[in-house]
Amino acid sequence: MSWLKRLFDWMTSRVENSKIHKFFSRLSAKLSDVFHWLTDTSQKRWTVAFVCALVLSAICYVLDNQPYNKLEDSRLFYYLERPFQPKTKAYDTNVCFINISHDRQLVYVNPDDHDAGNTDITDRRKLLQFLRKIEDDSVKYKFIMMDIRFDRDLQTEYDDSLFHQIARMPNIVIAHHYYGEEDDQIADTVLRPFVGMSDYQIKGNLTNFSRYTFLQNKRPSLALKMYDDCLGQPTSIEQWGDIPVYFSDHHLCANAPMLYITGNIYSIMNLPAPEEDNDMTLFDYMASYPYYEDLGADFLLLDGRDWNADMDGRYIVVADFENDIHDTYVGKVPGAYITWMAFKYLVGGHHILSWTYIFLSVIGYMLIIYFLFYIDGVANKPEYKDNKVAQSLLSAVRWLGSVGLLYLVTFLFYRFFQMRFNITFPIMFITIVINFIIQISNKHEKSITTDGDPIAAVQ
C-alpha cells in the first residue's frame, strides 16, 4: 500500500501547489474579508440583507417575465392548490364554449398548384353561417373569441363573405401567429384590427405550458386583445424599451405569469358521472363543469335551439377543444381554455403587482437573508465555535431553515395574492450563493486559526 500513499501524497502536493488551488485560496480569503466587513455589525447585516433582497426581487421579476418557465417545476402549485379546492366546483356560466374540431373542410395547400395536395382546415362555410345566425337573431353576446387562424395561403370560396362578416360584427377577436415585423400572412387586411397573437413559446426540452404571455413580440395576445377591446381601451400592457419590464396603467405588472388553471373542460357528451347520492338538478349539475358543444351538430343542425337564451350576455369562445391540447401542471388542457383563463386573470387584475406585494416580497427575502446572517453569528459565538455538534446543528438550521422559509413565503403569497412565481432561483441564490459564501468564510477563518497566529498567517 506504500505506493498508494506515495501516489496520494504526490497528487495532494500537486493540487496544493497548483495555480488553481492558490487562486481559490486567495478568492476564499478575499470573500472572507469582504463578508466579515459587511456583516460585522447589526446595521450592516440589515443593509446587506436589504440590498440582496432588492437584487433578488429584480432578477426574479425578469425571470418571471420570460415566455417559458426556467428552472421551475410548476407542479408545486398543484400541491399548494389541492388542500384548498372546494369539493363542489362551479364554473362561470357566462361563457359558451363551441368546438370546431368535427367541422372541417379540405383546401389546397397551394392555391396556385393543385398538384401540391390538400389539407384540412376549419369549415369556413359553417363559421359564416354561425356568425350570420348570431347577427340575424340579434344575439346580445358580450364578446366572441375565435381561436382560429386565417392564413393567406389557405383559401376557400367563402372567405370574402366570412372576413367581411367578421369585420362587420362588434366585439370579436381572431387568432394569428407572429411572422415577423413585415407580416403578410393574414388572409385579408380587413381582419387586421381584430387580430390577437396566439403563440406558445417552447425552448429546449421545456415542452409543458406554464406561462401565458400577454404581450407577444410587443403585440397583444388573444386574451389581452379581448380584455382591452371589452374595456374599449388601447393595449393596456406596455414594455419599457427592450428590457423585460412591463407596465399596465402606470403600475408594474406581470407579462408572463404562471396561470391558475381551474380543472379542465369537457365535451357535453362526456361530462363526469354524478355521484349516486347527488340530488342536484340537471341544470345545477351541468353548471358544475365547463363544457363545450359542437358547432355543427349542436348549433347549426339542431332545430329549435334558442340562441338568444343560450348566448345573450355571454362570452363565446370558438376553438378546437380536442386537438389543440397542451400539457400543464393539472394535466392536458385545450389551448383555448388556457386563453380563457388568461382573460379571466386579466379581468381579475392579478397581473398588476401592487405596492403591497412588492414591499412584502422584498421584506420577505430580506428577513430570510438576515436569518442566515443571524444563525452564522450564533455559530461564531465562543460557546459554540469549538462545539462540533452545535456547529452541525446550526449549519443544518441555516440551510434547511432558509429553504423552509422560502416555501412558506411562496405559500403565503399564493394564498393572499394569487401569485405564482419562480421559487427555484431564490433557493439557488439564498441557500447556495449566500450559504456558500458563509461556508467558505467560516472555513477560511478556521484554517488561519488552526495554522497559528492569525496575524502571522495573513502576512
Secondary structure, 3 states (H helix, E strand, C coil): CHHHHHHHHHHHHHHHHCHHHHHHHHHHHHHHHHHHHHCCCHHHHHHHHHHHHHHHHHHHHHHCCCCCCCCCCCHHHHHHHHHHCCCCCCCCCCEEEEECCCCEEEEECCCCCHHHCEEEEECHHHHHHHHHHHHHCCCCCCEEEECCCCECCCCCCCHHHHHHHHHHCCCEEEEECCCCCCCCCECCHHHHHHEEECCCCCECCECCCCECCCEECCEEEHHHHHHHHHHCCCCCEEECCCCCCEEECCEEECCCCECCCCCCCEEHHHCCCCCCCCCCCHHHHHCCCCEEEEHHHHHHCCCCCCHHHHHCCCEEEEECCCCCEEEECCEEEEHHHHHHHHHHHHHCCCCECCHHHHHHHHHHHHHHHHHHHHHHHHHCCHHHHCCHHHHHHHHHHHHHHHHHHHHHHHHHHHHHHCCCCCCHHHHHHHHHHHHHHHHHHHHHHHHHHHCCCHHHHHC
